[in-house]
Amino acid sequence: MTSVSVSTAVEEAKDSLKETLLGTEEPDPQTSNQTRRAFEQHARKDEESGELYMGEKEFVDAIAPPSEDYHKISRETYAILFAVADRHSKGRVTLSDWSTFNNLLTKPDAEYEMAYRMFADRQTGLVDFESFKDVYSRNRSPDAIPFDWNSEWASLYIGSRKKRHSMTYHQFAQMLRGLQGERIRQAFQHLDKDGDGYIEPDDFSRIIRECASHKLSDHLLSNLASLCNISAGSRISYANVRAFQNILRDMDLVELIVRNACNKSDDGKVTRTDFLNEAARVTRFSLFTPMEADILFHFASLDQPSGRLGLSDFARVLDSSWVASHPSYEARLGAAGDAHAAALTSGKTFLHDVLTSAHHFVLGSIAGAFGAFMVYPIDLVKTRMQNQRSARVGQLLYKNSIDCFSKVLKNEGVKGLYSGVLPQLVGVAPEKAIKLTVNDLVRGKFSDPKTGAIKLPYEILAGGSAGACQVIFTNPLEIVKIRLQVQGEVAKQKGVERRSAMWIVRNLGLMGLYKGASACLLRDVPFSAIYFPSYNHLKKDLFGESPQKKLGILQLLTAGAIAGMPAAYLTTPCDVIKTRLQVEARKGDTTYTSLRHCAKTVWQEEGFKAFFKGGPARILRSSPQFGFTLAGYELLQTLLPMPGEGEDTGARGKLEPATGMGAATAPLPYLRSRNALKIILDLDLGFGRPRLPEGQSFKSVLNLGGSAKA
């Protein structure tokens, strides 16, 4: 390995550690470490100047990962976006250019702006019609159906032949929005030789293939000619073509309606009537005509004559990347596949909830054990301080928490600081797992599904519910741990035998293990009700956590520690009562019979201050413990996500995870770039098709912004 590669690896490791500890935030104008690394990973060095830069090949490698699907838009086509990134027409993309291009990709209208920058004059910022038409003419397919830029439609955007004007960004974007529909209209008019309003099925297939094949599935493209079967006769009317184009334009809305309708259906299937009824509920103005519904169901039901269709049927129409898993898969699957799809639909939500809860439980167990181990010596000091019952200073074993810690270390060694740690680790795993899982579950039920926002009363309810549910594990754990922690104080006295955890469990019995459960409940419910809302608001309000800003470990630890302070201290009186009830009374000590009796006796014998014994130690223990636990939990969720999360597979074929009937999971730069190409290819599929000689760029073919340099 060269010294340069070693240095690069070290820098990447430093950046990664920094982002893990301090979090990450997507910058606006600055070049982030991630952007710089992506550039350096693909760039090459100029032999003369030593400057790093990207050529077209390196640029395509950077924005079009080889792992993505290029079934509809070839990977080589992404090279036409090089003209956008190469701001100074030098035939190369520098780090500054790359950073600017990445910032462009984060804009909400990035797709249209990339298309605009391909054609806009760099001096005026406008699209000159003559230059635009020249570029269009040189890049259109040679055998394509002609398009008339002197048509009435085009004149509305660019002016008549004698009064042409340049287009602003918004004018150009709006023109592109309606361009595909006009291309289809002109193509129909061109192929309707006798002017009777009908064309042959093969002509219709040619029109759609030329205008929209980059947006349609192979299943749809291979069956275009069958559109003539939805009405009498063997030819296709303009009404049919316009209805088809409307479905194509509103595919995202169609998918939403189909999903809603299928989710409401008992078997996950819908009829044409179900679709139109759901459309009436979902839309107010974008109503679908009967012919548009007929066309949708015609192409979705080519091998399903029953009329009841599931999501897998519609996926073949609405998802441009849909491909059958095997050549004969569709023919073999038939109704059995639909039954399987319906079963998956009905059981998916329940099974997903169960698996998600199990996943959270395992991660919570690991995080809980880690947090408990890190602060266990402080917990031991806290317990011994709370168990001191005499008000006379001369009889006190420990003056304060620091004195207690030093005496335990001196008399019992380091091992003494971890007395009872094993049952703590065994019990704290399910305890913390239940707390974290229940909190997540209740928050999820009351959170806004779109924004994730939740009202404060529901946050408190979620935390309190989590605290209540954990007591089933907390109480037996606490009583065993406490007795193990305090027995070291008298273990060296003559005749006092050290007891094991199993001996304590057998001696107490089932009922004895839940002694003091009411006090435990009284402590844990308010603790969690205070802690969880405080933690979430600290992350959001103090550290600015957002979808764009991911917090680091140090920020998570700090938020958890701060949230634990009021929660720990304010619940100390309940913890003192619980400790007194659960510890084994020694000779001469008061024996408490109930929660009320314990509180009353402590008040009378030791005063109000006794209720806050061990309070500082409790803060020092609980605060960092929950900080370690929650930081570990969130870090584990990032490092060990739930297997299969984000994948979407149809019953009849594979659906590309980046598009179609599932949410997009591909990298955002790739998605933005691909969508921009879809807009550009609406002009003509010839864009991006030329095979360029070595050293020649698409900018030279487009002839935009000056000549490119090799």
C-alpha positions in Angstrom: 0.0 0.0 0.0 1.4 3.4 -1.0 2.0 6.3 1.4 -0.7 8.3 -0.3 -3.3 5.5 0.1 -2.3 5.0 3.8 -2.6 8.8 4.4 -6.1 8.8 2.7 -7.2 5.8 4.8 -6.1 7.5 8.0 -7.9 10.7 7.0 -11.1 8.8 6.2 -10.8 7.0 9.6 -10.5 10.3 11.4 -13.4 11.8 9.6 -15.5 8.7 10.3 -14.7 8.8 14.0 -15.4 12.5 14.2 -18.8 12.1 12.5 -19.6 9.1 14.8 -18.8 11.1 18.0 -20.1 14.5 17.0 -22.8 13.6 14.5 -23.3 14.7 10.9 -25.2 17.5 9.3 -25.7 18.1 5.6 -24.1 21.4 4.7 -25.4 24.0 2.3 -22.6 25.8 0.6 -19.6 24.1 2.1 -17.9 21.0 0.8 -18.6 18.2 3.3 -16.1 15.4 4.1 -18.5 13.0 2.5 -18.6 15.1 -0.7 -14.8 15.4 -0.7 -14.3 11.7 -0.2 -16.7 10.8 -3.1 -14.8 13.2 -5.3 -11.3 11.9 -4.3 -12.5 8.3 -4.7 -13.4 8.8 -8.4 -11.1 11.6 -9.5 -7.8 11.3 -11.4 -4.7 13.6 -11.2 -3.6 16.0 -13.8 0.0 15.0 -14.6 1.1 18.6 -15.2 -0.7 20.6 -12.5 -1.3 17.7 -10.0 -4.9 18.9 -9.7 -7.6 16.2 -9.1 -10.5 16.3 -11.6 -13.2 14.1 -13.1 -13.7 13.3 -16.7 -17.0 12.1 -18.1 -16.2 8.4 -17.2 -15.3 9.3 -13.6 -18.3 11.6 -13.3 -20.7 8.8 -14.4 -19.0 6.4 -11.9 -19.7 8.9 -9.2 -23.4 9.7 -9.9 -24.5 6.3 -11.3 -23.5 3.5 -8.9 -23.1 0.2 -10.8 -25.4 -1.5 -8.3 -28.5 0.4 -9.4 -31.0 -0.5 -12.1 -30.3 0.8 -15.7 -32.9 -1.2 -17.5 -34.8 1.9 -18.8 -32.1 4.6 -18.9 -28.7 3.3 -19.8 -25.8 4.2 -17.5 -23.9 5.9 -20.3 -26.8 8.4 -20.7 -25.8 9.9 -17.3 -22.9 11.5 -19.1 -25.1 14.2 -20.5 -25.3 15.7 -17.0 -21.6 16.3 -17.2 -22.5 19.4 -19.1 -24.3 20.7 -16.0 -21.5 19.9 -13.6 -18.7 21.3 -15.9 -19.6 25.0 -15.1 -16.6 26.5 -16.9 -16.7 24.3 -20.0 -13.2 23.0 -19.4 -14.1 19.4 -20.2 -13.4 18.5 -16.5 -15.1 18.7 -13.2 -13.1 20.0 -10.3 -13.8 19.6 -6.5 -15.5 23.0 -6.6 -17.6 22.0 -9.5 -18.5 18.7 -7.8 -19.5 20.4 -4.6 -21.7 22.9 -6.5 -23.3 20.0 -8.4 -24.0 18.1 -5.2 -25.6 21.2 -3.7 -27.8 21.5 -6.8 -28.9 17.9 -6.2 -30.3 18.8 -2.8 -32.7 21.5 -4.2 -36.3 20.5 -4.2 -36.6 21.3 -8.0 -33.2 19.9 -8.9 -34.5 17.8 -11.7 -35.9 20.7 -13.7 -33.0 23.0 -12.8 -30.5 20.4 -14.2 -32.5 20.2 -17.4 -32.6 24.0 -17.6 -28.8 24.4 -17.0 -28.1 22.1 -20.0 -29.7 24.6 -22.4 -29.5 28.0 -20.7 -27.0 30.6 -21.8 -24.4 31.1 -19.1 -24.2 34.8 -19.5 -28.0 35.7 -19.7 -29.4 32.7 -17.7 -32.1 32.3 -20.4 -32.8 29.6 -22.9 -32.6 31.0 -26.5 -35.0 29.2 -28.8 -32.8 29.0 -31.8 -29.9 27.5 -29.8 -32.3 25.1 -28.1 -33.9 24.0 -31.4 -30.4 23.5 -32.9 -29.4 21.2 -30.0 -32.7 19.4 -30.1 -32.4 18.8 -33.9 -28.9 17.4 -33.6 -29.8 15.0 -30.8 -33.1 13.7 -31.9 -33.4 10.1 -33.3 -33.1 10.1 -37.1 -36.2 8.1 -37.7 -38.4 9.8 -35.0 -41.8 11.2 -35.8 -41.3 14.9 -36.6 -42.2 17.6 -34.1 -43.3 21.1 -35.2 -41.8 23.8 -33.1 -43.9 26.3 -35.1 -47.1 24.8 -33.8 -49.7 26.8 -32.0 -48.7 25.1 -28.7 -45.0 25.9 -29.1 -45.8 29.5 -30.1 -47.6 30.0 -26.8 -44.3 29.4 -24.9 -41.7 30.8 -27.3 -43.7 33.3 -29.4 -44.6 33.1 -33.1 -42.0 32.6 -35.8 -41.4 36.4 -36.2 -41.6 37.2 -32.5 -39.5 34.6 -30.7 -38.4 35.2 -27.2 -36.0 33.5 -24.8 -37.4 31.5 -21.9 -36.8 32.0 -18.2 -36.3 29.0 -15.9 -40.0 28.8 -14.9 -41.2 29.2 -18.4 -38.8 26.5 -19.7 -39.8 24.1 -16.9 -43.5 24.5 -17.6 -42.9 24.0 -21.3 -41.1 20.7 -20.5 -44.0 19.7 -18.2 -46.5 19.6 -21.1 -44.0 18.6 -23.9 -44.7 14.9 -23.8 -48.5 15.4 -24.3 -47.9 17.7 -27.2 -45.5 15.2 -28.8 -48.1 12.5 -28.6 -50.8 14.8 -30.0 -48.6 15.8 -33.0 -47.5 12.2 -33.6 -51.2 11.1 -33.7 -52.0 13.8 -36.1 -49.0 12.9 -38.3 -50.0 9.2 -38.5 -53.7 9.8 -38.9 -53.3 10.0 -42.7 -57.0 10.2 -43.6 -57.9 12.5 -40.7 -60.7 10.4 -39.4 -59.5 10.4 -35.8 -58.2 6.8 -35.8 -54.8 5.2 -36.1 -53.6 1.6 -36.4 -52.5 -0.2 -33.2 -48.9 -0.5 -34.5 -48.9 3.3 -35.0 -50.0 3.8 -31.5 -47.3 1.5 -30.2 -44.7 3.5 -32.2 -45.9 6.8 -30.7 -45.7 5.6 -27.1 -42.4 3.9 -27.6 -40.8 7.0 -29.1 -42.3 9.4 -26.5 -42.5 7.4 -23.2 -40.6 4.1 -23.4 -38.2 5.4 -20.7 -41.1 5.6 -18.2 -43.1 2.4 -19.0 -42.6 -1.2 -18.0 -41.7 -3.8 -20.6 -45.0 -5.5 -19.8 -46.9 -2.4 -20.9 -44.8 -1.7 -23.9 -45.1 -5.3 -25.3 -48.9 -5.0 -25.1 -49.6 -1.5 -26.3 -51.3 -2.7 -29.5 -54.0 -4.5 -27.4 -55.4 -1.1 -26.5 -57.7 -1.5 -29.5 -59.5 -4.2 -27.6 -61.2 -1.9 -25.1 -63.7 -0.6 -27.6 -65.5 -1.8 -30.8 -63.4 -2.0 -33.9 -59.7 -2.7 -34.5 -58.3 0.8 -34.6 -57.4 3.3 -31.8 -59.1 6.7 -31.4 -57.6 9.9 -30.2 -59.8 9.7 -27.1 -58.0 6.3 -26.4 -54.6 7.9 -26.8 -55.4 10.9 -24.7 -56.9 8.7 -21.9 -53.7 6.6 -22.0 -51.5 9.7 -21.8 -53.5 11.0 -18.8 -52.9 7.7 -16.9 -49.2 7.9 -17.8 -49.1 11.5 -16.5 -50.9 10.7 -13.2 -49.2 7.4 -12.4 -48.2 8.4 -9.0 -51.7 9.4 -8.1 -53.0 6.2 -9.6 -50.6 4.2 -7.4 -51.8 6.0 -4.3 -55.5 5.3 -5.1 -54.7 1.6 -5.9 -52.8 1.2 -2.6 -55.5 2.7 -0.6 -58.2 0.6 -2.2 -56.2 -2.6 -1.9 -55.5 -1.9 1.8 -59.2 -1.6 2.4 -60.1 -4.8 0.6 -60.4 -8.0 2.6 -58.4 -10.0 0.0 -56.1 -7.2 -1.1 -57.8 -7.0 -4.5 -60.0 -4.4 -6.2 -62.4 -4.0 -9.1 -62.8 -1.1 -11.5 -65.7 0.1 -9.3 -63.6 0.0 -6.2 -60.9 2.0 -7.9 -63.3 4.7 -9.1 -64.9 4.9 -5.6 -61.6 5.3 -3.9 -60.5 7.9 -6.5 -63.7 9.9 -5.6 -62.6 9.8 -1.9 -58.9 10.7 -2.5 -59.2 13.3 -5.2 -61.3 16.5 -5.5 -60.4 17.7 -9.0 -58.3 15.0 -10.7 -61.2 12.8 -11.5 -60.6 9.8 -13.7 -62.9 9.2 -16.7 -64.5 5.8 -17.4 -62.1 5.3 -20.3 -59.1 6.0 -18.2 -60.2 3.4 -15.7 -60.9 1.0 -18.5 -57.4 1.4 -19.9 -55.7 1.0 -16.5 -57.6 -2.2 -15.7 -57.2 -3.5 -19.3 -53.3 -3.5 -19.1 -53.3 -4.7 -15.5 -55.6 -7.7 -16.1 -54.3 -9.1 -19.4 -53.8 -12.5 -17.7 -56.4 -12.0 -14.9 -59.8 -12.0 -16.5 -61.7 -12.1 -13.2 -61.6 -8.4 -12.9 -60.3 -8.4 -9.3 -56.7 -7.3 -9.3 -54.0 -7.0 -6.6 -50.9 -4.8 -6.2 -48.7 -7.3 -8.1 -51.0 -6.8 -11.2 -50.9 -3.0 -11.1 -47.1 -3.1 -10.5 -46.6 -4.4 -14.0 -48.3 -1.3 -15.3 -47.2 1.4 -12.9 -43.6 0.4 -12.2 -41.4 1.0 -15.1 -38.6 -1.2 -13.7 -40.9 -4.2 -13.2 -39.4 -7.5 -14.6 -40.6 -11.1 -14.1 -38.3 -13.1 -11.8 -38.2 -15.9 -14.4 -39.4 -16.0 -18.0 -42.2 -18.4 -17.3 -42.9 -17.1 -13.8 -46.1 -15.2 -14.7 -47.6 -18.1 -16.6 -46.9 -20.5 -13.8 -48.1 -18.3 -10.9 -51.6 -17.5 -11.9 -54.3 -17.3 -9.2 -52.0 -19.0 -6.7 -49.6 -16.0 -6.8 -52.5 -13.6 -6.1 -53.6 -15.7 -3.2 -50.1 -15.6 -1.9 -49.9 -11.8 -2.4 -53.2 -11.3 -0.5 -51.9 -13.4 2.4 -48.8 -11.4 2.5 -50.8 -8.2 2.5 -53.0 -9.2 5.4 -50.2 -10.6 7.5 -47.5 -8.1 6.8 -48.4 -5.4 9.3 -48.8 -7.8 12.3 -45.6 -9.8 11.4 -43.6 -6.6 10.9 -44.7 -5.3 14.2 -43.7 -8.5 16.0 -40.3 -8.7 14.3 -39.6 -5.0 14.9 -40.4 -5.3 18.6 -38.2 -8.4 18.8 -35.4 -6.5 17.1 -35.7 -3.6 19.5 -35.8 -5.9 22.4 -32.5 -7.6 21.5 -30.8 -4.2 20.9 -32.3 -2.8 24.1 -31.0 -5.8 26.1 -27.4 -5.3 24.9 -27.6 -1.5 25.5 -29.1 -2.0 28.9 -26.4 -4.4 30.1 -23.7 -2.1 28.8 -25.2 0.9 30.6 -25.6 -0.9 33.9 -22.1 -2.3 33.9 -20.5 1.1 33.3 -22.1 2.7 36.4 -22.4 -0.3 38.7 -19.9 0.9 41.4 -21.9 4.2 41.8 -25.1 2.1 42.2 -23.5 0.1 45.0 -22.5 3.3 46.8 -26.0 4.7 46.4 -27.6 1.6 47.9 -25.3 1.5 50.9 -25.9 5.2 51.6 -29.7 4.8 51.4 -29.6 1.9 53.9 -27.9 3.9 56.7 -30.6 4.2 59.3 -29.1 5.9 62.3 -29.4 9.6 62.7 -26.4 9.7 65.1 -23.2 10.7 63.3 -21.1 8.6 65.6 -22.8 5.4 64.4 -22.7 6.2 60.7 -20.6 3.8 58.6 -20.1 6.3 55.9 -19.9 10.1 56.0 -20.8 10.6 52.4 -20.7 8.9 49.0 -17.0 9.5 48.5 -16.2 8.1 51.9 -18.4 5.1 51.2 -16.6 4.4 47.8 -13.1 4.7 49.4 -14.1 2.3 52.3 -15.6 -0.3 50.0 -12.5 -0.2 47.8 -10.2 -0.4 50.9 -12.1 -3.2 52.7 -13.5 -5.2 49.8 -11.3 -4.3 46.9 -12.4 -3.7 43.3 -14.4 -6.9 43.4 -16.5 -5.4 46.2 -17.5 -2.5 44.0 -19.1 -5.1 41.7 -20.9 -7.2 44.3 -24.2 -8.4 42.8 -23.3 -7.3 39.3 -24.2 -10.6 37.7 -27.9 -10.6 38.6 -27.9 -7.0 37.6 -26.7 -7.7 34.1 -29.0 -10.7 33.8 -32.0 -8.8 34.9 -31.3 -5.3 33.4 -31.2 -6.7 29.9 -34.9 -7.5 29.7 -35.8 -4.6 32.0 -34.2 -2.0 29.8 -35.3 -3.8 26.6 -39.0 -3.7 27.8 -38.7 -0.1 28.8 -37.2 1.0 25.4 -39.5 -1.2 23.4 -42.7 -0.1 25.1 -41.7 3.5 24.9 -41.0 3.2 21.2 -44.3 1.2 20.6 -46.5 3.7 22.5 -44.8 6.7 20.9 -45.3 5.1 17.5 -49.0 4.7 18.1 -49.6 8.3 19.0 -47.1 9.9 16.6 -48.1 11.7 13.4 -47.5 9.1 10.6 -46.2 11.8 8.2 -44.1 14.1 10.4 -43.4 11.8 13.4 -44.5 14.6 15.8 -46.1 13.7 19.1 -47.8 15.8 21.7 -46.3 16.1 25.2 -49.1 14.3 27.1 -48.6 11.3 24.8 -44.8 11.5 25.3 -45.4 11.4 29.1 -47.9 8.5 28.7 -45.4 6.5 26.6 -42.6 7.0 29.2 -44.9 6.2 32.1 -46.2 3.0 30.4 -42.6 1.9 29.8 -41.7 2.4 33.5 -44.8 0.5 34.6 -44.1 -2.5 32.3 -40.5 -2.9 33.5 -41.4 -3.5 37.1 -42.1 -7.2 36.4 -38.3 -7.5 35.9 -37.1 -4.6 38.0 -38.4 -5.7 41.4 -36.8 -9.2 41.6 -33.6 -7.8 40.2 -33.5 -5.0 42.7 -34.2 -7.0 45.8 -31.5 -9.6 45.0 -29.0 -6.9 43.9 -29.6 -4.8 47.0 -29.0 -7.7 49.4 -25.8 -8.6 47.7 -24.6 -5.0 47.7 -25.1 -4.5 51.5 -23.9 -7.8 52.8 -20.3 -6.8 52.2 -20.6 -4.3 55.1 -20.9 -7.2 57.6 -19.3 -10.0 55.7 -16.1 -9.9 57.7 -17.8 -10.0 61.0 -17.5 -13.3 62.9 -20.2 -15.8 62.0 -21.6 -13.8 59.1 -21.8 -15.9 56.0 -21.7 -14.4 52.5 -24.9 -15.4 50.6 -25.1 -16.1 46.8 -27.8 -14.8 44.5 -29.4 -18.2 44.2 -29.6 -18.6 47.9 -31.4 -15.2 48.2 -33.8 -16.2 45.5 -34.7 -19.5 47.1 -35.0 -17.9 50.5 -37.3 -15.2 49.4 -39.6 -17.3 47.2 -41.8 -15.9 44.4 -43.8 -13.6 46.7 -40.7 -12.3 48.5 -39.1 -11.3 45.2 -41.9 -8.8 44.7 -41.6 -7.2 48.1 -41.6 -3.5 47.7 -43.2 -3.7 44.2 -45.5 -0.8 45.0 -42.5 1.4 45.8 -40.7 0.2 42.7 -43.8 1.1 40.6 -44.0 4.5 42.4 -40.4 5.2 41.4 -40.2 3.8 37.9 -43.3 5.3 36.4 -42.5 9.0 37.2 -38.8 8.4 36.4 -39.6 7.2 32.8 -42.4 9.8 32.4 -39.8 12.5 33.1 -36.8 10.9 31.4 -38.0 10.0 27.9 -39.8 13.3 27.0 -36.8 15.2 28.4 -34.3 13.1 26.4 -36.2 13.5 23.1 -36.7 17.3 23.5 -33.0 17.7 24.4 -32.0 16.0 21.3 -34.3 18.1 19.1 -34.3 21.5 20.9 -30.8 21.6 22.4 -28.7 19.7 19.8 -30.9 20.3 16.8 -31.5 16.7 15.7 -33.4 16.5 12.4 -33.7 14.3 9.3 -30.7 16.3 7.9 -28.7 16.3 11.2 -27.6 13.0 12.8 -26.3 13.3 16.3 -23.0 11.7 17.4 -22.4 9.5 20.4 -21.2 12.4 22.6 -24.3 14.4 21.9 -26.5 11.4 22.6 -24.6 10.7 25.9 -25.0 14.3 26.9 -28.7 14.4 26.2 -29.2 11.2 28.1 -27.2 12.3 31.0 -28.9 15.7 31.4 -32.4 14.1 31.1 -31.5 11.6 33.8 -30.6 14.3 36.4 -34.1 15.6 37.3 -35.6 12.1 36.7 -33.2 10.5 39.2 -33.3 13.2 41.9 -37.0 13.8 42.0 -37.7 10.1 42.4 -35.1 9.5 45.1 -37.7 9.4 48.0 -39.4 6.5 46.3 -36.1 4.8 45.8 -35.2 5.2 49.5 -38.5 3.7 50.6 -38.0 0.8 48.1 -34.5 0.1 49.3 -35.6 0.1 53.0 -38.4 -2.3 52.2 -36.3 -4.7 50.2 -33.1 -4.9 52.2 -32.8 -7.6 54.9 -33.2 -5.9 58.3 -30.3 -6.4 60.7 -30.5 -6.9 64.4 -31.8 -3.7 66.1 -33.0 -2.1 62.8 -36.6 -1.1 62.3 -38.6 -3.6 60.2 -41.0 -2.0 57.8 -44.4 -3.6 57.1 -45.7 -1.5 54.2 -44.9 1.5 52.0 -46.9 3.8 54.1 -45.4 2.5 57.4 -41.9 2.9 55.9 -42.4 6.5 54.8 -44.0 7.4 58.1 -41.2 5.8 60.2 -38.4 7.3 58.2 -40.0 10.8 58.5 -40.4 10.4 62.3 -37.0 8.8 63.0 -34.7 10.5 60.5 -36.5 13.6 59.2 -37.2 14.8 55.7 -33.6 14.8 54.6 -33.5 11.0 54.9 -35.7 10.7 51.9 -32.9 12.2 49.7 -30.1 10.0 51.0 -28.0 8.8 48.1 -29.6 11.5 45.9 -26.3 12.7 44.5 -25.1 9.2 44.0 -28.3 8.3 42.3 -27.8 11.2 39.9 -24.3 10.1 39.2 -25.5 6.6 38.6 -28.8 6.9 36.8 -27.9 9.9 34.7 -24.8 8.4 32.9 -26.4 4.9 32.9 -29.4 5.9 30.9 -27.1 8.1 28.8 -24.9 5.0 28.0 -28.0 2.8 27.5 -29.9 5.1 25.1 -26.7 6.2 23.2 -25.8 2.5 22.8 -29.4 1.6 21.8 -29.5 4.3 19.0 -26.0 3.4 17.9 -26.9 -0.3 17.6 -30.1 0.6 15.6 -27.8 2.4 13.1 -25.2 -0.3 13.0 -27.6 -3.3 13.1 -30.8 -2.3 11.3 -33.6 -4.7 11.1 -32.9 -7.3 8.3 -34.8 -6.8 5.2 -36.0 -3.3 6.1 -36.8 -1.2 3.0 -37.0 -4.2 0.6 -40.1 -4.5 -1.6 -40.8 -7.6 -3.7 -43.9 -8.2 -5.6 -45.5 -11.6 -5.8 -45.1 -11.7 -9.6 -41.7 -10.2 -10.0 -39.0 -8.1 -8.6 -39.7 -4.4 -8.1 -36.7 -2.1 -8.2 -36.4 -0.7 -4.6 -35.6 2.8 -5.9 -38.9 3.3 -7.8 -42.4 2.2 -8.6 -44.7 0.6 -6.1 -42.3 1.0 -3.2 -40.6 4.0 -1.5 -37.3 5.1 -3.0 -34.2 3.7 -1.2 -31.5 4.4 -3.7 -29.0 7.3 -3.1 -30.6 10.7 -3.5 -28.0 12.0 -6.0 -28.8 9.0 -8.2 -32.6 9.5 -7.9 -32.3 13.2 -8.7 -30.0 12.5 -11.7 -32.3 9.8 -13.0 -35.4 11.9 -12.7 -33.7 14.8 -14.5 -32.8 12.4 -17.4 -36.5 11.3 -17.5 -37.4 15.0 -18.1 -34.7 15.5 -20.7 -35.6 12.3 -22.6 -39.2 13.6 -22.9 -37.6 15.8 -25.5 -36.4 12.8 -27.5 -34.9 9.5 -26.7 -31.9 10.4 -28.9 -30.4 12.5 -26.1 -27.6 10.5 -24.6 -27.5 7.9 -27.3 -24.4 9.0 -29.3 -21.3 6.9 -28.9 -18.6 9.5 -28.5 -15.0 9.2 -29.6 -12.3 9.1 -26.9 -11.7 12.5 -25.4 -14.9 14.1 -26.8 -17.6 15.2 -24.3 -21.3 15.5 -24.5 -20.8 19.2 -24.1 -19.2 19.4 -27.5 -22.1 17.5 -29.0 -24.6 19.7 -27.3 -22.5 22.7 -28.2 -23.6 24.5 -25.0 -21.7 27.2 -23.2 -18.7 27.3 -25.5 -16.5 24.6 -26.8 -15.2 21.9 -24.5 -11.5 21.3 -24.0 -10.2 17.8 -24.1 
